[in-house]
């Protein structure tokens, strides 16, 4: 007796069941990768903008700053002219991925001595206009700031600007801590 070429219904159902089990085990592992990748990409672009602003300040011997608009999810670089008036540099305005929020806070990094000897960081409410700006000076220093990027699922990425060296350090992403 000769069998027709093809698969039986039972064989097809077994293959579909195996695929369903594999999909059910793999899918939860993949669910966080796209938002995490977008958050990391935003962090890399913002880190590059910070390094560019610091580099331009030293190269051009003029103060530069990175401005952040948390409400619109945008940031850009501005350069000072002879009168210390700041104007945006062309082509530096960048928008964060949709849904990613940004928050900035002032931080101080102790240069010498213990953290207890350092004064507390300024109260953000006392400096509402200054917190959206990170200034980079020609001598290689900057305003100490921490920028937090948060993705809607709660993942956070932190970028810390060292006030002594203007270097940026990226930490995360990590899950948001809930109280």
SULMO-V373998 format. One record per backbone hydrogen bond with DSSP energy under -0.5 kcal/mol. CO is the residue of the C=O (numbers start at 1). NH is the residue of the N-H. Records with the same first field share a line. If there is no record, write none. Layout:
BEGIN
CO=NH, NH
END
This chain:
BEGIN
8=12
9=13
10=14
11=15
12=16
13=17
14=18
15=19
16=20
17=21
18=22
19=23
20=24
21=25
22=26
23=27
24=28
26=29, 30
27=30, 31
30=33, 34
32=36
33=37
34=38
35=39
36=40
37=41
38=42
39=43
40=44
41=45
42=46
43=47
44=48
45=49
46=50
47=51
48=52
49=53
50=54
51=55
52=56
53=57
54=58
55=59
56=60
57=61, 62
63=80
64=136
65=67, 78
66=134
67=76
68=70
69=73, 74
73=96
74=69
75=94
76=67
77=89
78=65
79=87
81=84
85=81
87=79
89=92
94=75
97=100
101=150
103=148
105=146
108=110
114=117
115=118
123=126, 127
124=127
125=128
127=131
129=132
130=133
132=68
133=135
134=66
135=143
136=64
137=140
141=137
143=145
144=107
145=161
146=105, 148
147=149, 159
148=103
149=157
150=101
151=154
154=176
155=151
156=173, 174
157=149
158=171
159=147
160=162, 169
161=145
162=166
163=142
167=162
169=160
171=158
174=156
176=178
END
